[in-house]
């Protein structure tokens, strides 16, 4: 039983997950399955009552909305940024989260990396995420960053494809999203290794 195991937290309403997310910025969610990632993000979006800003770089979430497979939250604003308009979108987002508590979802690192040249992308994206996180703390906003990732031969999590390493700091939270037969499972990572703590969300 879940309630007899302190290492597992059943959190169908995302109350504990959101509480932990609010204590860290950014929060990085790794996953190897794009559709599972989208399901989790949709559950997270629908559990929030604050303004939600969704930067959709891989267009998967938007695709589900357009097809009607998921219903749009009225508090949700989606940005489908390209290299041309990303700077303007970023300014608009920073302005908004500096004034109002918001949930900001950057989905995903894989899509962002594809927008920029190899040499400039990592530094620019890391700086962008750190800037968003810094501004977010002023209004207790939360930054969520997703990435499709795999472990390399050294058991380190890397963005796949591409093999880029992930940013990590004392102020950030890092998690791995997977699925059991009956639950979504969000495992806490420390130094990119799984810890004893995991959240379970009934499907």
Short mmCIF file of the C-alpha atoms (twelve columns), coordinates in Angstrom:
data_MODEL
# 
_entry.id   MODEL 
# 
loop_
_atom_site.group_PDB 
_atom_site.id 
_atom_site.type_symbol 
_atom_site.label_atom_id 
_atom_site.label_alt_id 
_atom_site.label_comp_id 
_atom_site.label_asym_id 
_atom_site.label_seq_id 
_atom_site.Cartn_x 
_atom_site.Cartn_y 
_atom_site.Cartn_z 
_atom_site.pdbx_PDB_model_num 
ATOM 1   C CA . UNK A 1   0.000  0.000  0.000   1 
ATOM 2   C CA . UNK A 2   1.263  3.466  -0.868  1 
ATOM 3   C CA . UNK A 3   0.401  4.977  2.502   1 
ATOM 4   C CA . UNK A 4   2.615  2.404  4.237   1 
ATOM 5   C CA . UNK A 5   5.651  3.336  2.181   1 
ATOM 6   C CA . UNK A 6   7.019  6.804  3.025   1 
ATOM 7   C CA . UNK A 7   9.138  6.720  -0.137  1 
ATOM 8   C CA . UNK A 8   6.028  6.909  -2.327  1 
ATOM 9   C CA . UNK A 9   3.582  9.799  -2.368  1 
ATOM 10  C CA . UNK A 10  0.181  9.362  -4.009  1 
ATOM 11  C CA . UNK A 11  -0.628 12.798 -5.427  1 
ATOM 12  C CA . UNK A 12  -3.554 12.632 -7.834  1 
ATOM 13  C CA . UNK A 13  -4.391 16.316 -7.380  1 
ATOM 14  C CA . UNK A 14  -0.741 17.445 -7.793  1 
ATOM 15  C CA . UNK A 15  -0.849 19.294 -4.466  1 
ATOM 16  C CA . UNK A 16  2.475  17.904 -3.209  1 
ATOM 17  C CA . UNK A 17  4.127  18.127 -6.602  1 
ATOM 18  C CA . UNK A 18  3.140  21.781 -6.997  1 
ATOM 19  C CA . UNK A 19  4.373  22.534 -3.496  1 
ATOM 20  C CA . UNK A 20  7.778  21.054 -4.318  1 
ATOM 21  C CA . UNK A 21  7.899  22.825 -7.685  1 
ATOM 22  C CA . UNK A 22  7.251  26.142 -5.908  1 
ATOM 23  C CA . UNK A 23  10.397 25.673 -3.812  1 
ATOM 24  C CA . UNK A 24  12.731 25.300 -6.816  1 
ATOM 25  C CA . UNK A 25  13.332 27.151 -10.076 1 
ATOM 26  C CA . UNK A 26  13.688 25.918 -12.694 1 
ATOM 27  C CA . UNK A 27  12.154 22.452 -12.388 1 
ATOM 28  C CA . UNK A 28  13.450 20.117 -15.079 1 
ATOM 29  C CA . UNK A 29  11.349 17.098 -16.032 1 
ATOM 30  C CA . UNK A 30  13.091 14.389 -18.035 1 
ATOM 31  C CA . UNK A 31  11.141 11.757 -19.923 1 
ATOM 32  C CA . UNK A 32  11.845 9.245  -22.665 1 
ATOM 33  C CA . UNK A 33  8.274  9.174  -24.015 1 
ATOM 34  C CA . UNK A 34  6.862  12.337 -25.666 1 
ATOM 35  C CA . UNK A 35  3.204  11.339 -25.273 1 
ATOM 36  C CA . UNK A 36  3.659  10.554 -21.593 1 
ATOM 37  C CA . UNK A 37  5.249  13.971 -21.133 1 
ATOM 38  C CA . UNK A 38  2.241  15.601 -22.772 1 
ATOM 39  C CA . UNK A 39  -0.184 13.700 -20.551 1 
ATOM 40  C CA . UNK A 40  1.670  14.823 -17.431 1 
ATOM 41  C CA . UNK A 41  1.806  18.458 -18.561 1 
ATOM 42  C CA . UNK A 42  -1.902 18.444 -19.335 1 
ATOM 43  C CA . UNK A 43  -2.660 17.129 -15.846 1 
ATOM 44  C CA . UNK A 44  -0.366 19.766 -14.353 1 
ATOM 45  C CA . UNK A 45  -1.974 22.565 -16.389 1 
ATOM 46  C CA . UNK A 46  -5.480 21.524 -15.329 1 
ATOM 47  C CA . UNK A 47  -4.482 21.384 -11.669 1 
ATOM 48  C CA . UNK A 48  -3.438 25.058 -11.659 1 
ATOM 49  C CA . UNK A 49  -5.611 28.109 -11.095 1 
ATOM 50  C CA . UNK A 50  -2.971 30.761 -11.822 1 
ATOM 51  C CA . UNK A 51  -2.024 32.075 -15.261 1 
ATOM 52  C CA . UNK A 52  -0.240 29.477 -17.373 1 
ATOM 53  C CA . UNK A 53  2.273  30.315 -20.091 1 
ATOM 54  C CA . UNK A 54  3.177  27.430 -22.381 1 
ATOM 55  C CA . UNK A 55  6.116  27.748 -24.772 1 
ATOM 56  C CA . UNK A 56  5.459  24.909 -27.180 1 
ATOM 57  C CA . UNK A 57  8.643  24.208 -29.134 1 
ATOM 58  C CA . UNK A 58  7.907  20.655 -30.236 1 
ATOM 59  C CA . UNK A 59  4.246  21.443 -31.093 1 
ATOM 60  C CA . UNK A 60  2.993  18.192 -29.587 1 
ATOM 61  C CA . UNK A 61  0.822  19.827 -26.934 1 
ATOM 62  C CA . UNK A 62  -0.595 22.281 -29.479 1 
ATOM 63  C CA . UNK A 63  -1.369 19.393 -31.773 1 
ATOM 64  C CA . UNK A 64  -3.449 17.685 -29.109 1 
ATOM 65  C CA . UNK A 65  -5.336 20.926 -28.461 1 
ATOM 66  C CA . UNK A 66  -6.026 21.567 -32.134 1 
ATOM 67  C CA . UNK A 67  -7.216 17.997 -32.641 1 
ATOM 68  C CA . UNK A 68  -9.549 18.283 -29.664 1 
ATOM 69  C CA . UNK A 69  -7.908 15.365 -27.857 1 
ATOM 70  C CA . UNK A 70  -7.317 17.628 -24.868 1 
ATOM 71  C CA . UNK A 71  -9.367 20.613 -23.741 1 
ATOM 72  C CA . UNK A 72  -7.732 24.029 -23.449 1 
ATOM 73  C CA . UNK A 73  -7.590 25.565 -20.005 1 
ATOM 74  C CA . UNK A 74  -9.029 29.104 -20.103 1 
ATOM 75  C CA . UNK A 75  -6.024 30.405 -18.153 1 
ATOM 76  C CA . UNK A 76  -3.569 28.940 -20.654 1 
ATOM 77  C CA . UNK A 77  -1.682 31.078 -23.195 1 
ATOM 78  C CA . UNK A 78  0.429  29.207 -25.744 1 
ATOM 79  C CA . UNK A 79  3.480  30.622 -27.514 1 
ATOM 80  C CA . UNK A 80  4.657  28.790 -30.644 1 
ATOM 81  C CA . UNK A 81  7.948  30.648 -30.864 1 
ATOM 82  C CA . UNK A 82  10.317 30.508 -33.801 1 
ATOM 83  C CA . UNK A 83  13.869 31.802 -33.984 1 
ATOM 84  C CA . UNK A 84  12.498 35.020 -35.487 1 
ATOM 85  C CA . UNK A 85  9.965  35.897 -32.781 1 
ATOM 86  C CA . UNK A 86  11.478 34.166 -29.753 1 
ATOM 87  C CA . UNK A 87  13.129 37.322 -28.388 1 
ATOM 88  C CA . UNK A 88  9.847  39.264 -28.547 1 
ATOM 89  C CA . UNK A 89  7.919  36.403 -26.940 1 
ATOM 90  C CA . UNK A 90  10.520 36.181 -24.199 1 
ATOM 91  C CA . UNK A 91  10.175 39.884 -23.406 1 
ATOM 92  C CA . UNK A 92  6.379  39.560 -23.218 1 
ATOM 93  C CA . UNK A 93  6.657  36.568 -20.895 1 
ATOM 94  C CA . UNK A 94  9.177  38.257 -18.597 1 
ATOM 95  C CA . UNK A 95  6.943  41.323 -18.386 1 
ATOM 96  C CA . UNK A 96  3.955  39.173 -17.432 1 
ATOM 97  C CA . UNK A 97  5.640  37.004 -14.806 1 
ATOM 98  C CA . UNK A 98  7.282  40.043 -13.209 1 
ATOM 99  C CA . UNK A 99  3.789  41.329 -12.387 1 
ATOM 100 C CA . UNK A 100 1.698  38.196 -11.878 1 
ATOM 101 C CA . UNK A 101 2.230  34.763 -10.379 1 
ATOM 102 C CA . UNK A 102 2.287  32.287 -13.249 1 
ATOM 103 C CA . UNK A 103 3.213  28.778 -14.238 1 
ATOM 104 C CA . UNK A 104 5.653  28.845 -17.162 1 
ATOM 105 C CA . UNK A 105 6.210  25.643 -19.123 1 
ATOM 106 C CA . UNK A 106 9.025  25.382 -21.649 1 
ATOM 107 C CA . UNK A 107 8.315  22.289 -23.731 1 
ATOM 108 C CA . UNK A 108 10.838 21.115 -24.680 1 
ATOM 109 C CA . UNK A 109 14.601 21.604 -24.580 1 
ATOM 110 C CA . UNK A 110 14.876 19.333 -27.602 1 
ATOM 111 C CA . UNK A 111 12.701 21.684 -29.643 1 
ATOM 112 C CA . UNK A 112 14.542 24.800 -28.459 1 
ATOM 113 C CA . UNK A 113 17.932 23.339 -29.319 1 
ATOM 114 C CA . UNK A 114 16.692 22.636 -32.834 1 
ATOM 115 C CA . UNK A 115 15.981 26.358 -33.298 1 
ATOM 116 C CA . UNK A 116 19.553 27.514 -32.843 1 
ATOM 117 C CA . UNK A 117 22.999 26.779 -34.186 1 
ATOM 118 C CA . UNK A 118 25.032 24.179 -32.321 1 
ATOM 119 C CA . UNK A 119 27.597 26.593 -30.842 1 
ATOM 120 C CA . UNK A 120 25.221 29.263 -29.606 1 
ATOM 121 C CA . UNK A 121 22.280 27.207 -28.428 1 
ATOM 122 C CA . UNK A 122 23.448 25.797 -25.100 1 
ATOM 123 C CA . UNK A 123 24.718 29.072 -23.645 1 
ATOM 124 C CA . UNK A 124 21.762 31.082 -24.879 1 
ATOM 125 C CA . UNK A 125 19.143 28.602 -23.676 1 
ATOM 126 C CA . UNK A 126 20.749 28.179 -20.266 1 
ATOM 127 C CA . UNK A 127 20.921 31.967 -19.875 1 
ATOM 128 C CA . UNK A 128 17.278 32.285 -20.926 1 
ATOM 129 C CA . UNK A 129 16.103 29.691 -18.409 1 
ATOM 130 C CA . UNK A 130 18.130 31.281 -15.624 1 
ATOM 131 C CA . UNK A 131 16.719 34.713 -16.485 1 
ATOM 132 C CA . UNK A 132 13.144 33.408 -16.430 1 
ATOM 133 C CA . UNK A 133 13.809 31.661 -13.117 1 
ATOM 134 C CA . UNK A 134 15.276 34.797 -11.568 1 
ATOM 135 C CA . UNK A 135 12.314 36.964 -12.584 1 
ATOM 136 C CA . UNK A 136 9.861  34.240 -11.525 1 
ATOM 137 C CA . UNK A 137 11.070 34.338 -7.933  1 
ATOM 138 C CA . UNK A 138 9.786  37.912 -7.596  1 
ATOM 139 C CA . UNK A 139 6.175  36.768 -7.976  1 
ATOM 140 C CA . UNK A 140 6.602  33.165 -6.775  1 
ATOM 141 C CA . UNK A 141 6.040  31.956 -10.314 1 
ATOM 142 C CA . UNK A 142 7.161  28.467 -11.282 1 
ATOM 143 C CA . UNK A 143 9.299  27.499 -14.271 1 
ATOM 144 C CA . UNK A 144 8.953  23.986 -15.707 1 
ATOM 145 C CA . UNK A 145 11.356 22.777 -18.396 1 
ATOM 146 C CA . UNK A 146 10.878 19.433 -20.132 1 
ATOM 147 C CA . UNK A 147 13.345 17.358 -22.109 1 
ATOM 148 C CA . UNK A 148 13.321 14.028 -23.869 1 
ATOM 149 C CA . UNK A 149 16.380 12.425 -22.325 1 
ATOM 150 C CA . UNK A 150 18.260 9.158  -22.064 1 
ATOM 151 C CA . UNK A 151 21.173 7.918  -19.972 1 
ATOM 152 C CA . UNK A 152 24.562 7.731  -21.637 1 
ATOM 153 C CA . UNK A 153 27.250 5.101  -21.035 1 
ATOM 154 C CA . UNK A 154 28.317 6.953  -17.877 1 
ATOM 155 C CA . UNK A 155 24.772 6.768  -16.484 1 
ATOM 156 C CA . UNK A 156 24.329 10.532 -16.999 1 
ATOM 157 C CA . UNK A 157 21.089 12.012 -18.286 1 
ATOM 158 C CA . UNK A 158 21.505 13.738 -21.655 1 
ATOM 159 C CA . UNK A 159 19.110 15.356 -24.102 1 
ATOM 160 C CA . UNK A 160 18.274 12.921 -26.888 1 
ATOM 161 C CA . UNK A 161 19.023 13.194 -29.742 1 
ATOM 162 C CA . UNK A 162 22.065 15.456 -29.574 1 
ATOM 163 C CA . UNK A 163 23.729 14.267 -26.411 1 
ATOM 164 C CA . UNK A 164 23.782 17.651 -24.672 1 
ATOM 165 C CA . UNK A 165 24.194 17.664 -20.909 1 
ATOM 166 C CA . UNK A 166 21.556 19.308 -18.741 1 
ATOM 167 C CA . UNK A 167 21.843 22.359 -16.552 1 
ATOM 168 C CA . UNK A 168 21.643 21.706 -12.844 1 
ATOM 169 C CA . UNK A 169 22.102 23.913 -9.803  1 
ATOM 170 C CA . UNK A 170 21.246 24.021 -6.119  1 
ATOM 171 C CA . UNK A 171 18.218 26.168 -6.957  1 
ATOM 172 C CA . UNK A 172 16.815 23.775 -9.549  1 
ATOM 173 C CA . UNK A 173 14.772 20.621 -9.179  1 
ATOM 174 C CA . UNK A 174 15.238 17.631 -11.467 1 
ATOM 175 C CA . UNK A 175 12.833 14.754 -12.012 1 
ATOM 176 C CA . UNK A 176 12.310 11.725 -14.215 1 
ATOM 177 C CA . UNK A 177 8.816  10.934 -15.486 1 
ATOM 178 C CA . UNK A 178 7.839  7.350  -16.261 1 
ATOM 179 C CA . UNK A 179 4.777  5.144  -16.111 1 
ATOM 180 C CA . UNK A 180 3.758  2.009  -14.244 1 
ATOM 181 C CA . UNK A 181 0.741  -0.121 -15.119 1 
ATOM 182 C CA . UNK A 182 -1.592 2.106  -13.105 1 
ATOM 183 C CA . UNK A 183 0.243  5.365  -12.368 1 
ATOM 184 C CA . UNK A 184 2.336  8.177  -13.760 1 
ATOM 185 C CA . UNK A 185 5.533  8.179  -11.715 1 
ATOM 186 C CA . UNK A 186 7.596  11.309 -11.078 1 
ATOM 187 C CA . UNK A 187 10.923 10.427 -9.463  1 
ATOM 188 C CA . UNK A 188 13.107 12.990 -7.779  1 
ATOM 189 C CA . UNK A 189 16.704 13.074 -9.062  1 
ATOM 190 C CA . UNK A 190 19.728 14.279 -7.130  1 
ATOM 191 C CA . UNK A 191 22.974 14.742 -9.037  1 
ATOM 192 C CA . UNK A 192 20.999 13.106 -11.863 1 
ATOM 193 C CA . UNK A 193 20.600 9.881  -9.894  1 
ATOM 194 C CA . UNK A 194 17.224 8.583  -8.716  1 
ATOM 195 C CA . UNK A 195 16.483 9.173  -5.031  1 
ATOM 196 C CA . UNK A 196 14.109 7.406  -2.680  1 
ATOM 197 C CA . UNK A 197 11.293 9.907  -3.259  1 
ATOM 198 C CA . UNK A 198 8.720  9.496  -5.990  1 
ATOM 199 C CA . UNK A 199 5.254  10.838 -6.667  1 
ATOM 200 C CA . UNK A 200 2.554  8.641  -8.159  1 
ATOM 201 C CA . UNK A 201 -0.475 9.961  -10.056 1 
ATOM 202 C CA . UNK A 202 -3.260 7.561  -10.897 1 
ATOM 203 C CA . UNK A 203 -3.963 7.419  -14.615 1 
# 
